[in-house]
């Protein structure tokens, strides 16, 4: 029985690119895998045929020979033997599928160095520290000392993890890769090396202080500069102040996340501040001057226009929070809250009743509201 055309096997045309060939094989490998086709007795054979086709077409030289001579290029006197190297077309099938496996899941063996080894020194973890500051501190900025529990390089072994100046040795099992591969049928399975636990190195005499880790737990005090204008969510990065790396690896970073506490007088919105100020009924009606606090600890005089209502806002320019990266400051907004007097004396009540009778036409909001109510009721009657 004649062999099926390799291009037809993968479902592609003769002019397919290397990328198209790889994608086609990936689809076929998923579609025809025996574990997914237990009810299809021909799936395994088709799966092998797809692997054989891919093994030839992925190689530029083999592909050129196949395009010119067909299957005869790998038989008899044409040289080169079968694509499987004389093993019934299956000798290099694991290699073919391994290419796809690495493409799908990445090279878990890591970045190889000279001689097939890899540098197993691991970078330390980044750390997070939550820091709460007051709004006054956020306005002015401050220098603050914090204490961070972390890992630092071991002084006894200088971070190598080995006792007495000795050095870690390349793991004989994985040759420094930290991973070992095993062939299981058509699959190449990669696992963490059981000898070195993925480190790629073994230590004959571990350091008595760090037990071979190259680092020890310790609290570290740091002075942190909090710039003026920070707000909740601001992140400050201190490079190299995180955990020490394993066995001499680079140190991670420390990230400080700022949380600004609520203030008793001011509410913040971006770089603007809002302050609600109570004003007497008489001052709101007649107008006058009041003093209001500012975030820098000072005072500002604000003129209240006659006839001001609750909720009216006035702006104090550049009296808000400074911009974090320069560019001036926000504004401060004063919101008037007209107070209604309580615990009135008889004389005060009498004067207010007299005022009410005389001021029936001097309440703009009330007049407008009741005019609207009257119109609404009239419309309902109609």
NORWOBEL-V526046 format. One record per residue. N is the residue number from 1. PSI is psi as a letter, one per 40 degrees, with the letter a starting at -180 (999 if undefined). D_CENTER is the distance of its C-alpha to the mean C-alpha in whole Angstrom. Layout:
((N;PSI;D_CENTER) (N;PSI;D_CENTER))
This chain:
((1;h;58) (2;i;56) (3;i;52) (4;i;50) (5;h;49) (6;d;45) (7;d;44) (8;d;45) (9;d;44) (10;e;40) (11;f;41) (12;i;41) (13;i;43) (14;d;45) (15;e;43) (16;i;39) (17;i;37) (18;d;35) (19;d;32) (20;d;34) (21;d;36) (22;d;33) (23;d;31) (24;d;35) (25;d;35) (26;d;31) (27;d;33) (28;d;36) (29;d;35) (30;d;33) (31;d;36) (32;e;38) (33;h;37) (34;d;39) (35;d;37) (36;e;37) (37;f;40) (38;d;42) (39;e;45) (40;g;45) (41;d;47) (42;e;47) (43;d;43) (44;d;43) (45;d;46) (46;d;44) (47;d;41) (48;d;43) (49;d;44) (50;d;41) (51;d;40) (52;d;43) (53;d;43) (54;d;39) (55;d;40) (56;d;43) (57;d;41) (58;d;38) (59;h;40) (60;d;42) (61;d;45) (62;d;46) (63;d;45) (64;d;47) (65;d;50) (66;d;49) (67;d;49) (68;d;53) (69;e;54) (70;a;52) (71;d;52) (72;e;55) (73;d;53) (74;e;52) (75;i;56) (76;b;59) (77;e;60) (78;e;57) (79;i;55) (80;e;52) (81;a;53) (82;i;51) (83;d;47) (84;e;46) (85;f;49) (86;e;52) (87;f;50) (88;f;50) (89;e;47) (90;e;45) (91;d;45) (92;e;41) (93;d;40) (94;d;37) (95;d;36) (96;d;36) (97;d;34) (98;d;32) (99;d;31) (100;d;29) (101;d;28) (102;d;26) (103;d;25) (104;d;24) (105;e;22) (106;i;21) (107;g;23) (108;e;23) (109;e;25) (110;a;23) (111;h;24) (112;i;28) (113;a;30) (114;h;34) (115;e;36) (116;e;33) (117;a;31) (118;i;28) (119;h;26) (120;e;25) (121;h;24) (122;h;21) (123;i;18) (124;i;17) (125;i;14) (126;i;12) (127;i;13) (128;h;13) (129;h;16) (130;h;16) (131;h;19) (132;h;22) (133;i;24) (134;i;27) (135;d;27) (136;d;30) (137;d;28) (138;d;25) (139;d;28) (140;d;30) (141;i;27) (142;i;28) (143;h;27) (144;h;26) (145;h;27) (146;i;24) (147;h;25) (148;h;22) (149;h;23) (150;a;21) (151;h;23) (152;i;25) (153;h;27) (154;h;30) (155;d;33) (156;d;36) (157;e;35) (158;f;33) (159;e;30) (160;d;31) (161;e;32) (162;i;35) (163;i;38) (164;f;41) (165;e;40) (166;i;40) (167;i;37) (168;i;35) (169;i;36) (170;h;35) (171;h;35) (172;d;38) (173;d;36) (174;e;33) (175;f;35) (176;e;31) (177;d;29) (178;e;28) (179;i;28) (180;i;31) (181;i;32) (182;h;35) (183;h;37) (184;g;37) (185;b;39) (186;e;38) (187;i;34) (188;h;33) (189;h;31) (190;h;29) (191;i;28) (192;h;27) (193;h;30) (194;e;32) (195;d;34) (196;e;31) (197;f;28) (198;e;26) (199;d;27) (200;e;29) (201;i;32) (202;i;34) (203;h;35) (204;d;39) (205;g;39) (206;i;36) (207;h;36) (208;d;37) (209;d;35) (210;e;31) (211;f;33) (212;e;32) (213;d;28) (214;e;28) (215;i;27) (216;i;28) (217;h;26) (218;i;27) (219;h;26) (220;h;26) (221;h;26) (222;i;25) (223;h;26) (224;h;23) (225;h;24) (226;h;23) (227;i;23) (228;h;25) (229;e;24) (230;i;20) (231;i;19) (232;h;17) (233;e;14) (234;h;14) (235;h;12) (236;h;15) (237;h;14) (238;h;17) (239;h;17) (240;e;19) (241;e;19) (242;a;17) (243;i;19) (244;i;21) (245;i;21) (246;h;23) (247;f;27) (248;e;26) (249;i;23) (250;i;21) (251;i;19) (252;a;16) (253;i;14) (254;h;15) (255;h;12) (256;h;15) (257;h;14) (258;h;17) (259;h;19) (260;h;22) (261;i;25) (262;i;27) (263;i;30) (264;d;34) (265;d;35) (266;i;32) (267;i;29) (268;h;27) (269;h;25) (270;b;23) (271;e;26) (272;i;29) (273;i;30) (274;h;33) (275;h;36) (276;h;38) (277;h;42) (278;h;45) (279;h;48) (280;i;51) (281;d;53) (282;d;56) (283;d;53) (284;d;51) (285;d;55) (286;e;56) (287;i;54) (288;a;53) (289;i;51) (290;i;48) (291;h;46) (292;i;42) (293;i;40) (294;i;37) (295;d;34) (296;e;36) (297;e;38) (298;a;41) (299;i;43) (300;h;43) (301;h;46) (302;h;46) (303;h;49) (304;h;49) (305;i;51) (306;i;54) (307;e;53) (308;i;49) (309;i;47) (310;h;45) (311;e;41) (312;h;42) (313;i;40) (314;i;41) (315;h;38) (316;h;39) (317;h;37) (318;f;35) (319;e;35) (320;a;31) (321;i;28) (322;i;28) (323;h;25) (324;d;22) (325;f;23) (326;i;26) (327;f;28) (328;a;30) (329;i;30) (330;a;30) (331;i;33) (332;h;34) (333;h;36) (334;h;39) (335;h;39) (336;h;43) (337;h;44) (338;h;47) (339;h;49) (340;h;52) (341;i;54) (342;i;55) (343;f;58) (344;i;60) (345;i;64) (346;d;67) (347;d;68) (348;d;64) (349;d;64) (350;d;67) (351;d;66) (352;d;63) (353;d;65) (354;d;67) (355;d;64) (356;d;63) (357;d;66) (358;d;66) (359;f;63) (360;d;63) (361;e;62) (362;e;59) (363;g;56) (364;d;55) (365;d;52) (366;d;54) (367;d;57) (368;d;54) (369;d;53) (370;d;56) (371;d;58) (372;d;55) (373;d;55) (374;d;59) (375;d;58) (376;d;56) (377;d;59) (378;d;61) (379;d;59) (380;d;59) (381;d;63) (382;999;63))
